[in-house]
């Protein structure tokens, strides 16, 4: 004889737990948006206290995080272009500095070669 299992309590508990987790996640996303913090799976999981795996498995949450992440990423290229301009100026200054250093080292090298010739001459004269 088999008994019918009473799983209604288990199902309602799982539903309450899922709802509470969804509320925590939505609250975390709202806080991150207000703080203008980056939205991605790591930050949301940390803020909400849920696993990244749960975020990826829950389609509605995963889609929202991806959409918000992409919106934030589309705003960043402007800052990236400004950083590139600074980098070009930095490269130009570095090239100028390195050219001056090369000239200085070439001059020092010529002077050392002259000194070496003198020493070789003295050494040759003393051995004769």
C-alpha positions in Angstrom: 0.0 0.0 0.0 1.4 3.4 -1.0 0.7 6.6 0.8 0.1 9.9 -0.9 2.8 12.3 0.1 1.7 15.7 1.5 4.1 18.1 -0.3 1.9 21.3 -0.2 3.8 22.7 2.8 7.1 22.1 1.1 5.9 23.7 -2.2 4.5 26.8 -0.3 7.8 27.2 1.6 9.8 27.0 -1.6 7.5 29.7 -3.1 8.0 32.0 -0.1 11.7 31.5 -0.2 11.8 32.3 -3.9 9.7 35.4 -3.4 12.0 36.6 -0.6 15.1 36.0 -2.7 13.5 37.9 -5.6 12.8 40.9 -3.3 16.3 40.8 -1.9 17.7 40.8 -5.5 15.5 43.7 -6.7 16.4 45.7 -3.6 20.1 45.1 -4.2 19.7 46.2 -7.9 17.9 49.3 -6.8 20.6 50.2 -4.3 23.3 49.7 -6.8 21.5 51.9 -9.3 21.0 54.7 -6.7 24.7 54.5 -5.8 25.6 54.5 -9.5 27.7 51.4 -8.9 28.5 48.9 -11.6 25.7 46.4 -12.3 26.9 42.9 -13.0 26.3 39.4 -11.7 29.1 39.6 -9.1 28.0 42.9 -7.6 24.3 41.9 -7.5 25.1 38.5 -6.0 27.3 40.1 -3.3 24.9 42.9 -2.5 21.8 40.6 -2.4 23.5 37.7 -0.6 22.5 35.2 -3.3 24.6 32.9 -5.5 25.6 33.9 -9.0 24.2 30.5 -10.2 20.8 31.5 -8.9 20.9 34.8 -10.7 21.9 33.1 -14.0 19.1 30.4 -13.6 16.4 33.0 -12.9 15.7 34.2 -16.5 13.9 37.5 -15.6 16.7 38.5 -13.2 19.5 37.5 -15.5 17.9 39.4 -18.4 17.5 42.5 -16.2 21.1 42.4 -15.0 22.4 41.9 -18.6 20.3 44.8 -19.8 21.5 47.1 -17.1 25.1 46.0 -17.5 24.9 46.8 -21.2 23.3 50.2 -20.6 26.2 51.1 -18.3 28.8 49.8 -20.7 27.4 51.9 -23.5 28.0 55.0 -21.4 31.7 54.2 -20.8 33.4 54.6 -24.2 33.4 58.4 -23.9 35.6 58.2 -20.8 37.8 55.6 -22.7 38.4 58.0 -25.6 39.5 60.7 -23.2 41.9 58.3 -21.6 43.3 57.5 -25.0 44.0 61.2 -25.7 45.9 61.4 -22.5 47.8 58.3 -23.4 48.8 59.8 -26.8 50.2 62.9 -25.0 51.9 60.6 -22.6 53.5 58.6 -25.4 54.7 61.7 -27.2 56.3 63.0 -24.0 57.9 59.6 -23.4 59.3 59.5 -27.0 60.8 63.0 -26.5 62.4 62.0 -23.3 63.8 58.8 -24.7 65.3 60.6 -27.7 67.1 63.1 -25.4 68.4 60.2 -23.3 69.7 58.4 -26.5 71.5 61.5 -27.6 73.1 61.8 -24.1 74.2 58.2 -24.1 75.6 58.4 -27.6 77.7 61.4 -26.6 78.9 59.6 -23.4 79.7 56.6 -25.5 81.8 58.7 -27.9 83.7 60.3 -25.0 84.4 56.9 -23.4 85.7 55.5 -26.8 88.1 58.5 -27.0 89.3 57.8 -23.4 89.7 54.2 -24.3 91.9 55.0 -27.3 94.1 57.2 -25.1 94.5 54.4 -22.6 95.3 51.9 -25.3 97.8 54.3 -26.7 99.5 54.7 -23.3 99.4 51.0 -22.7 101.0 50.4 -26.2 103.7 53.0 -25.6 104.6 51.6 -22.2 104.9 48.0 -23.6 107.4 49.1 -26.3 
